[in-house]
């Protein structure tokens, strides 16, 4: 499909909404609404045999969610640098080693957000100031408890589910 034209409808701090007109291979023109997002990282941090999660209220969902550390890429910032920064801001640790586990789209039907998943190992305490609007509680879970929460429907955040399940697969193949 080819994009024929694009109209920006809204530009916010994190996302832009645009209306695209596309042409199919058959020549038919269709409208698509697209949320353009700069991309983000997800960090699965291992410390002392446990995995680090953050509990925070998510306004759009209207509830508190248990999630992996995550954050939006800043302009010109490499995903690995974002992962290192977010881990320090949200969980208070610096990673001695970051291993990329994969990439995935959050909602490819309407959003361009590409998430980069990292495993953070060899952690040492190191805190950077977090975002002023974030009220975060760090929660530690054993890998088995995290996997059970994921498969049992107790983790409701897609990036966290993907991260925990990819971690479980990596762990099983060792």
PyMOL commands that place a pseudoatom at each C-alpha (Angstrom):
pseudoatom trace, name=CA, resn=UNK, resi=1, chain=A, elem=C, hetatm=0, pos=[0.000, 0.000, 0.000]
pseudoatom trace, name=CA, resn=UNK, resi=2, chain=A, elem=C, hetatm=0, pos=[1.235, 3.452, -0.885]
pseudoatom trace, name=CA, resn=UNK, resi=3, chain=A, elem=C, hetatm=0, pos=[0.556, 6.561, 1.144]
pseudoatom trace, name=CA, resn=UNK, resi=4, chain=A, elem=C, hetatm=0, pos=[-1.075, 9.180, -1.072]
pseudoatom trace, name=CA, resn=UNK, resi=5, chain=A, elem=C, hetatm=0, pos=[-1.290, 11.988, 1.491]
pseudoatom trace, name=CA, resn=UNK, resi=6, chain=A, elem=C, hetatm=0, pos=[-1.057, 12.561, 5.213]
pseudoatom trace, name=CA, resn=UNK, resi=7, chain=A, elem=C, hetatm=0, pos=[-2.746, 15.160, 7.392]
pseudoatom trace, name=CA, resn=UNK, resi=8, chain=A, elem=C, hetatm=0, pos=[-1.558, 15.899, 10.930]
pseudoatom trace, name=CA, resn=UNK, resi=9, chain=A, elem=C, hetatm=0, pos=[-4.590, 16.192, 13.195]
pseudoatom trace, name=CA, resn=UNK, resi=10, chain=A, elem=C, hetatm=0, pos=[-2.921, 16.576, 16.590]
pseudoatom trace, name=CA, resn=UNK, resi=11, chain=A, elem=C, hetatm=0, pos=[0.632, 16.958, 17.919]
pseudoatom trace, name=CA, resn=UNK, resi=12, chain=A, elem=C, hetatm=0, pos=[1.202, 16.259, 21.608]
pseudoatom trace, name=CA, resn=UNK, resi=13, chain=A, elem=C, hetatm=0, pos=[4.157, 15.871, 23.931]
pseudoatom trace, name=CA, resn=UNK, resi=14, chain=A, elem=C, hetatm=0, pos=[4.560, 12.145, 23.162]
pseudoatom trace, name=CA, resn=UNK, resi=15, chain=A, elem=C, hetatm=0, pos=[2.334, 11.261, 20.208]
pseudoatom trace, name=CA, resn=UNK, resi=16, chain=A, elem=C, hetatm=0, pos=[1.066, 12.717, 16.967]
pseudoatom trace, name=CA, resn=UNK, resi=17, chain=A, elem=C, hetatm=0, pos=[-2.237, 11.715, 15.373]
pseudoatom trace, name=CA, resn=UNK, resi=18, chain=A, elem=C, hetatm=0, pos=[-2.445, 11.781, 11.614]
pseudoatom trace, name=CA, resn=UNK, resi=19, chain=A, elem=C, hetatm=0, pos=[-4.977, 10.800, 8.987]
pseudoatom trace, name=CA, resn=UNK, resi=20, chain=A, elem=C, hetatm=0, pos=[-3.383, 9.026, 6.043]
pseudoatom trace, name=CA, resn=UNK, resi=21, chain=A, elem=C, hetatm=0, pos=[-4.917, 8.290, 2.669]
pseudoatom trace, name=CA, resn=UNK, resi=22, chain=A, elem=C, hetatm=0, pos=[-3.460, 5.092, 1.226]
pseudoatom trace, name=CA, resn=UNK, resi=23, chain=A, elem=C, hetatm=0, pos=[-3.870, 3.380, -2.124]
pseudoatom trace, name=CA, resn=UNK, resi=24, chain=A, elem=C, hetatm=0, pos=[-4.210, -0.391, -2.315]
pseudoatom trace, name=CA, resn=UNK, resi=25, chain=A, elem=C, hetatm=0, pos=[-2.640, -2.526, -5.036]
pseudoatom trace, name=CA, resn=UNK, resi=26, chain=A, elem=C, hetatm=0, pos=[-6.067, -2.530, -6.712]
pseudoatom trace, name=CA, resn=UNK, resi=27, chain=A, elem=C, hetatm=0, pos=[-6.074, 1.293, -6.790]
pseudoatom trace, name=CA, resn=UNK, resi=28, chain=A, elem=C, hetatm=0, pos=[-8.678, 1.806, -4.072]
pseudoatom trace, name=CA, resn=UNK, resi=29, chain=A, elem=C, hetatm=0, pos=[-8.098, 4.743, -1.696]
pseudoatom trace, name=CA, resn=UNK, resi=30, chain=A, elem=C, hetatm=0, pos=[-8.643, 4.129, 2.017]
pseudoatom trace, name=CA, resn=UNK, resi=31, chain=A, elem=C, hetatm=0, pos=[-8.345, 6.258, 5.155]
pseudoatom trace, name=CA, resn=UNK, resi=32, chain=A, elem=C, hetatm=0, pos=[-6.169, 5.223, 8.119]
pseudoatom trace, name=CA, resn=UNK, resi=33, chain=A, elem=C, hetatm=0, pos=[-5.756, 7.001, 11.448]
pseudoatom trace, name=CA, resn=UNK, resi=34, chain=A, elem=C, hetatm=0, pos=[-2.237, 6.564, 12.802]
pseudoatom trace, name=CA, resn=UNK, resi=35, chain=A, elem=C, hetatm=0, pos=[-0.810, 7.381, 16.212]
pseudoatom trace, name=CA, resn=UNK, resi=36, chain=A, elem=C, hetatm=0, pos=[2.853, 8.185, 15.570]
pseudoatom trace, name=CA, resn=UNK, resi=37, chain=A, elem=C, hetatm=0, pos=[5.085, 7.405, 18.554]
pseudoatom trace, name=CA, resn=UNK, resi=38, chain=A, elem=C, hetatm=0, pos=[8.900, 7.707, 18.792]
pseudoatom trace, name=CA, resn=UNK, resi=39, chain=A, elem=C, hetatm=0, pos=[9.313, 4.204, 20.236]
pseudoatom trace, name=CA, resn=UNK, resi=40, chain=A, elem=C, hetatm=0, pos=[10.100, 2.955, 23.706]
pseudoatom trace, name=CA, resn=UNK, resi=41, chain=A, elem=C, hetatm=0, pos=[12.034, 0.444, 25.762]
pseudoatom trace, name=CA, resn=UNK, resi=42, chain=A, elem=C, hetatm=0, pos=[11.033, -2.292, 28.174]
pseudoatom trace, name=CA, resn=UNK, resi=43, chain=A, elem=C, hetatm=0, pos=[13.536, -3.484, 30.779]
pseudoatom trace, name=CA, resn=UNK, resi=44, chain=A, elem=C, hetatm=0, pos=[13.343, -6.834, 32.510]
pseudoatom trace, name=CA, resn=UNK, resi=45, chain=A, elem=C, hetatm=0, pos=[15.774, -6.435, 35.412]
pseudoatom trace, name=CA, resn=UNK, resi=46, chain=A, elem=C, hetatm=0, pos=[17.189, -9.391, 37.381]
pseudoatom trace, name=CA, resn=UNK, resi=47, chain=A, elem=C, hetatm=0, pos=[18.593, -8.679, 40.839]
pseudoatom trace, name=CA, resn=UNK, resi=48, chain=A, elem=C, hetatm=0, pos=[19.383, -11.208, 43.544]
pseudoatom trace, name=CA, resn=UNK, resi=49, chain=A, elem=C, hetatm=0, pos=[17.402, -13.985, 41.832]
pseudoatom trace, name=CA, resn=UNK, resi=50, chain=A, elem=C, hetatm=0, pos=[14.317, -11.793, 41.522]
pseudoatom trace, name=CA, resn=UNK, resi=51, chain=A, elem=C, hetatm=0, pos=[12.741, -9.729, 38.753]
pseudoatom trace, name=CA, resn=UNK, resi=52, chain=A, elem=C, hetatm=0, pos=[12.000, -6.043, 39.310]
pseudoatom trace, name=CA, resn=UNK, resi=53, chain=A, elem=C, hetatm=0, pos=[8.579, -4.642, 38.442]
pseudoatom trace, name=CA, resn=UNK, resi=54, chain=A, elem=C, hetatm=0, pos=[6.998, -1.262, 39.027]
pseudoatom trace, name=CA, resn=UNK, resi=55, chain=A, elem=C, hetatm=0, pos=[3.481, -0.673, 40.274]
pseudoatom trace, name=CA, resn=UNK, resi=56, chain=A, elem=C, hetatm=0, pos=[1.925, 2.570, 39.086]
pseudoatom trace, name=CA, resn=UNK, resi=57, chain=A, elem=C, hetatm=0, pos=[-1.432, 4.118, 38.350]
pseudoatom trace, name=CA, resn=UNK, resi=58, chain=A, elem=C, hetatm=0, pos=[-2.146, 4.386, 34.631]
pseudoatom trace, name=CA, resn=UNK, resi=59, chain=A, elem=C, hetatm=0, pos=[-4.663, 7.117, 33.914]
pseudoatom trace, name=CA, resn=UNK, resi=60, chain=A, elem=C, hetatm=0, pos=[-5.756, 5.811, 30.492]
pseudoatom trace, name=CA, resn=UNK, resi=61, chain=A, elem=C, hetatm=0, pos=[-6.446, 2.334, 31.927]
pseudoatom trace, name=CA, resn=UNK, resi=62, chain=A, elem=C, hetatm=0, pos=[-8.007, 3.786, 35.075]
pseudoatom trace, name=CA, resn=UNK, resi=63, chain=A, elem=C, hetatm=0, pos=[-6.136, 1.422, 37.379]
pseudoatom trace, name=CA, resn=UNK, resi=64, chain=A, elem=C, hetatm=0, pos=[-2.864, 0.541, 39.019]
pseudoatom trace, name=CA, resn=UNK, resi=65, chain=A, elem=C, hetatm=0, pos=[-0.824, -1.891, 36.945]
pseudoatom trace, name=CA, resn=UNK, resi=66, chain=A, elem=C, hetatm=0, pos=[2.190, -4.053, 37.677]
pseudoatom trace, name=CA, resn=UNK, resi=67, chain=A, elem=C, hetatm=0, pos=[4.646, -3.521, 34.820]
pseudoatom trace, name=CA, resn=UNK, resi=68, chain=A, elem=C, hetatm=0, pos=[8.241, -3.912, 33.797]
pseudoatom trace, name=CA, resn=UNK, resi=69, chain=A, elem=C, hetatm=0, pos=[10.379, -0.782, 33.768]
pseudoatom trace, name=CA, resn=UNK, resi=70, chain=A, elem=C, hetatm=0, pos=[9.705, 1.104, 30.538]
pseudoatom trace, name=CA, resn=UNK, resi=71, chain=A, elem=C, hetatm=0, pos=[9.991, 4.490, 28.906]
pseudoatom trace, name=CA, resn=UNK, resi=72, chain=A, elem=C, hetatm=0, pos=[9.839, 6.510, 25.727]
pseudoatom trace, name=CA, resn=UNK, resi=73, chain=A, elem=C, hetatm=0, pos=[12.881, 7.181, 23.550]
pseudoatom trace, name=CA, resn=UNK, resi=74, chain=A, elem=C, hetatm=0, pos=[14.077, 10.784, 23.716]
pseudoatom trace, name=CA, resn=UNK, resi=75, chain=A, elem=C, hetatm=0, pos=[14.984, 12.474, 20.389]
pseudoatom trace, name=CA, resn=UNK, resi=76, chain=A, elem=C, hetatm=0, pos=[18.362, 11.159, 19.223]
pseudoatom trace, name=CA, resn=UNK, resi=77, chain=A, elem=C, hetatm=0, pos=[18.636, 8.700, 22.140]
pseudoatom trace, name=CA, resn=UNK, resi=78, chain=A, elem=C, hetatm=0, pos=[19.617, 5.113, 21.350]
pseudoatom trace, name=CA, resn=UNK, resi=79, chain=A, elem=C, hetatm=0, pos=[17.303, 2.427, 22.781]
pseudoatom trace, name=CA, resn=UNK, resi=80, chain=A, elem=C, hetatm=0, pos=[20.075, 0.987, 24.986]
pseudoatom trace, name=CA, resn=UNK, resi=81, chain=A, elem=C, hetatm=0, pos=[20.703, 4.436, 26.504]
pseudoatom trace, name=CA, resn=UNK, resi=82, chain=A, elem=C, hetatm=0, pos=[16.973, 4.847, 27.143]
pseudoatom trace, name=CA, resn=UNK, resi=83, chain=A, elem=C, hetatm=0, pos=[16.871, 1.435, 28.847]
pseudoatom trace, name=CA, resn=UNK, resi=84, chain=A, elem=C, hetatm=0, pos=[19.806, 2.357, 31.107]
pseudoatom trace, name=CA, resn=UNK, resi=85, chain=A, elem=C, hetatm=0, pos=[18.234, 5.722, 32.016]
pseudoatom trace, name=CA, resn=UNK, resi=86, chain=A, elem=C, hetatm=0, pos=[14.758, 4.338, 32.685]
pseudoatom trace, name=CA, resn=UNK, resi=87, chain=A, elem=C, hetatm=0, pos=[16.132, 1.575, 34.921]
pseudoatom trace, name=CA, resn=UNK, resi=88, chain=A, elem=C, hetatm=0, pos=[17.869, 4.207, 37.065]
pseudoatom trace, name=CA, resn=UNK, resi=89, chain=A, elem=C, hetatm=0, pos=[14.849, 6.523, 37.122]
pseudoatom trace, name=CA, resn=UNK, resi=90, chain=A, elem=C, hetatm=0, pos=[12.154, 3.945, 37.862]
pseudoatom trace, name=CA, resn=UNK, resi=91, chain=A, elem=C, hetatm=0, pos=[13.904, 1.178, 39.822]
pseudoatom trace, name=CA, resn=UNK, resi=92, chain=A, elem=C, hetatm=0, pos=[17.048, 2.862, 41.152]
pseudoatom trace, name=CA, resn=UNK, resi=93, chain=A, elem=C, hetatm=0, pos=[19.593, 0.532, 39.548]
pseudoatom trace, name=CA, resn=UNK, resi=94, chain=A, elem=C, hetatm=0, pos=[22.359, 0.721, 36.992]
pseudoatom trace, name=CA, resn=UNK, resi=95, chain=A, elem=C, hetatm=0, pos=[22.899, -2.323, 34.769]
pseudoatom trace, name=CA, resn=UNK, resi=96, chain=A, elem=C, hetatm=0, pos=[26.379, -3.745, 34.342]
pseudoatom trace, name=CA, resn=UNK, resi=97, chain=A, elem=C, hetatm=0, pos=[25.039, -5.562, 31.303]
pseudoatom trace, name=CA, resn=UNK, resi=98, chain=A, elem=C, hetatm=0, pos=[22.057, -5.007, 28.998]
pseudoatom trace, name=CA, resn=UNK, resi=99, chain=A, elem=C, hetatm=0, pos=[21.089, -7.831, 26.632]
pseudoatom trace, name=CA, resn=UNK, resi=100, chain=A, elem=C, hetatm=0, pos=[18.582, -7.127, 23.873]
pseudoatom trace, name=CA, resn=UNK, resi=101, chain=A, elem=C, hetatm=0, pos=[15.885, -9.806, 23.884]
pseudoatom trace, name=CA, resn=UNK, resi=102, chain=A, elem=C, hetatm=0, pos=[13.796, -8.516, 20.985]
pseudoatom trace, name=CA, resn=UNK, resi=103, chain=A, elem=C, hetatm=0, pos=[11.547, -5.862, 19.494]
pseudoatom trace, name=CA, resn=UNK, resi=104, chain=A, elem=C, hetatm=0, pos=[7.783, -5.735, 19.017]
pseudoatom trace, name=CA, resn=UNK, resi=105, chain=A, elem=C, hetatm=0, pos=[5.013, -3.295, 18.168]
pseudoatom trace, name=CA, resn=UNK, resi=106, chain=A, elem=C, hetatm=0, pos=[2.580, -2.306, 20.910]
pseudoatom trace, name=CA, resn=UNK, resi=107, chain=A, elem=C, hetatm=0, pos=[-0.514, -1.921, 18.702]
pseudoatom trace, name=CA, resn=UNK, resi=108, chain=A, elem=C, hetatm=0, pos=[0.393, -2.157, 14.986]
pseudoatom trace, name=CA, resn=UNK, resi=109, chain=A, elem=C, hetatm=0, pos=[-3.184, -1.719, 13.804]
pseudoatom trace, name=CA, resn=UNK, resi=110, chain=A, elem=C, hetatm=0, pos=[-3.038, 2.012, 14.563]
pseudoatom trace, name=CA, resn=UNK, resi=111, chain=A, elem=C, hetatm=0, pos=[0.250, 2.911, 16.281]
pseudoatom trace, name=CA, resn=UNK, resi=112, chain=A, elem=C, hetatm=0, pos=[3.892, 3.126, 15.156]
pseudoatom trace, name=CA, resn=UNK, resi=113, chain=A, elem=C, hetatm=0, pos=[5.348, 2.479, 18.651]
pseudoatom trace, name=CA, resn=UNK, resi=114, chain=A, elem=C, hetatm=0, pos=[8.180, -0.065, 18.431]
pseudoatom trace, name=CA, resn=UNK, resi=115, chain=A, elem=C, hetatm=0, pos=[9.278, -1.460, 21.794]
pseudoatom trace, name=CA, resn=UNK, resi=116, chain=A, elem=C, hetatm=0, pos=[12.846, -2.624, 22.414]
pseudoatom trace, name=CA, resn=UNK, resi=117, chain=A, elem=C, hetatm=0, pos=[13.083, -5.295, 25.146]
pseudoatom trace, name=CA, resn=UNK, resi=118, chain=A, elem=C, hetatm=0, pos=[16.236, -5.570, 27.260]
pseudoatom trace, name=CA, resn=UNK, resi=119, chain=A, elem=C, hetatm=0, pos=[17.349, -7.908, 30.014]
pseudoatom trace, name=CA, resn=UNK, resi=120, chain=A, elem=C, hetatm=0, pos=[19.308, -5.947, 32.653]
pseudoatom trace, name=CA, resn=UNK, resi=121, chain=A, elem=C, hetatm=0, pos=[21.866, -7.905, 34.673]
pseudoatom trace, name=CA, resn=UNK, resi=122, chain=A, elem=C, hetatm=0, pos=[24.688, -7.171, 37.138]
pseudoatom trace, name=CA, resn=UNK, resi=123, chain=A, elem=C, hetatm=0, pos=[22.719, -4.408, 38.856]
pseudoatom trace, name=CA, resn=UNK, resi=124, chain=A, elem=C, hetatm=0, pos=[24.133, -1.878, 41.290]
pseudoatom trace, name=CA, resn=UNK, resi=125, chain=A, elem=C, hetatm=0, pos=[22.122, 0.759, 43.179]
pseudoatom trace, name=CA, resn=UNK, resi=126, chain=A, elem=C, hetatm=0, pos=[22.078, 4.065, 41.282]
pseudoatom trace, name=CA, resn=UNK, resi=127, chain=A, elem=C, hetatm=0, pos=[19.096, 6.409, 41.148]
pseudoatom trace, name=CA, resn=UNK, resi=128, chain=A, elem=C, hetatm=0, pos=[18.311, 9.198, 38.719]
pseudoatom trace, name=CA, resn=UNK, resi=129, chain=A, elem=C, hetatm=0, pos=[15.380, 11.558, 39.352]
pseudoatom trace, name=CA, resn=UNK, resi=130, chain=A, elem=C, hetatm=0, pos=[12.196, 10.203, 37.790]
pseudoatom trace, name=CA, resn=UNK, resi=131, chain=A, elem=C, hetatm=0, pos=[9.416, 12.006, 35.966]
pseudoatom trace, name=CA, resn=UNK, resi=132, chain=A, elem=C, hetatm=0, pos=[7.471, 14.318, 38.255]
pseudoatom trace, name=CA, resn=UNK, resi=133, chain=A, elem=C, hetatm=0, pos=[4.122, 12.762, 37.334]
pseudoatom trace, name=CA, resn=UNK, resi=134, chain=A, elem=C, hetatm=0, pos=[5.176, 9.190, 38.186]
pseudoatom trace, name=CA, resn=UNK, resi=135, chain=A, elem=C, hetatm=0, pos=[4.340, 7.602, 41.534]
pseudoatom trace, name=CA, resn=UNK, resi=136, chain=A, elem=C, hetatm=0, pos=[6.193, 4.287, 41.331]
pseudoatom trace, name=CA, resn=UNK, resi=137, chain=A, elem=C, hetatm=0, pos=[6.577, 1.411, 43.772]
pseudoatom trace, name=CA, resn=UNK, resi=138, chain=A, elem=C, hetatm=0, pos=[9.252, -1.199, 42.987]
pseudoatom trace, name=CA, resn=UNK, resi=139, chain=A, elem=C, hetatm=0, pos=[7.998, -4.770, 43.397]
pseudoatom trace, name=CA, resn=UNK, resi=140, chain=A, elem=C, hetatm=0, pos=[10.253, -7.833, 43.434]
pseudoatom trace, name=CA, resn=UNK, resi=141, chain=A, elem=C, hetatm=0, pos=[8.998, -11.209, 42.243]
pseudoatom trace, name=CA, resn=UNK, resi=142, chain=A, elem=C, hetatm=0, pos=[10.639, -14.563, 41.753]
pseudoatom trace, name=CA, resn=UNK, resi=143, chain=A, elem=C, hetatm=0, pos=[10.813, -15.557, 38.085]
pseudoatom trace, name=CA, resn=UNK, resi=144, chain=A, elem=C, hetatm=0, pos=[8.355, -18.409, 38.745]
pseudoatom trace, name=CA, resn=UNK, resi=145, chain=A, elem=C, hetatm=0, pos=[5.857, -16.061, 40.442]
pseudoatom trace, name=CA, resn=UNK, resi=146, chain=A, elem=C, hetatm=0, pos=[6.126, -13.571, 37.558]
pseudoatom trace, name=CA, resn=UNK, resi=147, chain=A, elem=C, hetatm=0, pos=[5.539, -16.297, 34.968]
pseudoatom trace, name=CA, resn=UNK, resi=148, chain=A, elem=C, hetatm=0, pos=[2.540, -17.621, 36.930]
pseudoatom trace, name=CA, resn=UNK, resi=149, chain=A, elem=C, hetatm=0, pos=[1.092, -14.102, 37.142]
pseudoatom trace, name=CA, resn=UNK, resi=150, chain=A, elem=C, hetatm=0, pos=[1.542, -13.706, 33.378]
pseudoatom trace, name=CA, resn=UNK, resi=151, chain=A, elem=C, hetatm=0, pos=[-0.148, -16.966, 32.417]
pseudoatom trace, name=CA, resn=UNK, resi=152, chain=A, elem=C, hetatm=0, pos=[-2.772, -16.566, 35.154]
pseudoatom trace, name=CA, resn=UNK, resi=153, chain=A, elem=C, hetatm=0, pos=[-4.054, -13.243, 33.824]
pseudoatom trace, name=CA, resn=UNK, resi=154, chain=A, elem=C, hetatm=0, pos=[-2.747, -11.124, 36.713]
pseudoatom trace, name=CA, resn=UNK, resi=155, chain=A, elem=C, hetatm=0, pos=[-0.418, -9.060, 34.517]
pseudoatom trace, name=CA, resn=UNK, resi=156, chain=A, elem=C, hetatm=0, pos=[-2.556, -6.933, 32.188]
pseudoatom trace, name=CA, resn=UNK, resi=157, chain=A, elem=C, hetatm=0, pos=[0.057, -4.770, 30.477]
pseudoatom trace, name=CA, resn=UNK, resi=158, chain=A, elem=C, hetatm=0, pos=[1.011, -6.061, 27.010]
pseudoatom trace, name=CA, resn=UNK, resi=159, chain=A, elem=C, hetatm=0, pos=[4.684, -5.049, 27.121]
pseudoatom trace, name=CA, resn=UNK, resi=160, chain=A, elem=C, hetatm=0, pos=[5.060, -6.737, 30.509]
pseudoatom trace, name=CA, resn=UNK, resi=161, chain=A, elem=C, hetatm=0, pos=[3.380, -9.917, 29.284]
pseudoatom trace, name=CA, resn=UNK, resi=162, chain=A, elem=C, hetatm=0, pos=[5.642, -10.009, 26.231]
pseudoatom trace, name=CA, resn=UNK, resi=163, chain=A, elem=C, hetatm=0, pos=[8.731, -9.370, 28.351]
pseudoatom trace, name=CA, resn=UNK, resi=164, chain=A, elem=C, hetatm=0, pos=[7.940, -12.010, 30.958]
pseudoatom trace, name=CA, resn=UNK, resi=165, chain=A, elem=C, hetatm=0, pos=[7.020, -14.637, 28.368]
pseudoatom trace, name=CA, resn=UNK, resi=166, chain=A, elem=C, hetatm=0, pos=[10.158, -13.992, 26.271]
pseudoatom trace, name=CA, resn=UNK, resi=167, chain=A, elem=C, hetatm=0, pos=[12.190, -14.185, 29.491]
pseudoatom trace, name=CA, resn=UNK, resi=168, chain=A, elem=C, hetatm=0, pos=[10.497, -17.498, 30.374]
pseudoatom trace, name=CA, resn=UNK, resi=169, chain=A, elem=C, hetatm=0, pos=[11.360, -18.902, 26.953]
pseudoatom trace, name=CA, resn=UNK, resi=170, chain=A, elem=C, hetatm=0, pos=[14.980, -17.808, 27.305]
pseudoatom trace, name=CA, resn=UNK, resi=171, chain=A, elem=C, hetatm=0, pos=[15.131, -19.352, 30.782]
pseudoatom trace, name=CA, resn=UNK, resi=172, chain=A, elem=C, hetatm=0, pos=[13.630, -22.663, 29.571]
pseudoatom trace, name=CA, resn=UNK, resi=173, chain=A, elem=C, hetatm=0, pos=[16.128, -22.952, 26.720]
pseudoatom trace, name=CA, resn=UNK, resi=174, chain=A, elem=C, hetatm=0, pos=[19.175, -22.628, 28.983]
for i in range(1, 174): cmd.bond("trace and resi %d" % i, "trace and resi %d" % (i + 1))
show_as sticks, trace
zoom trace
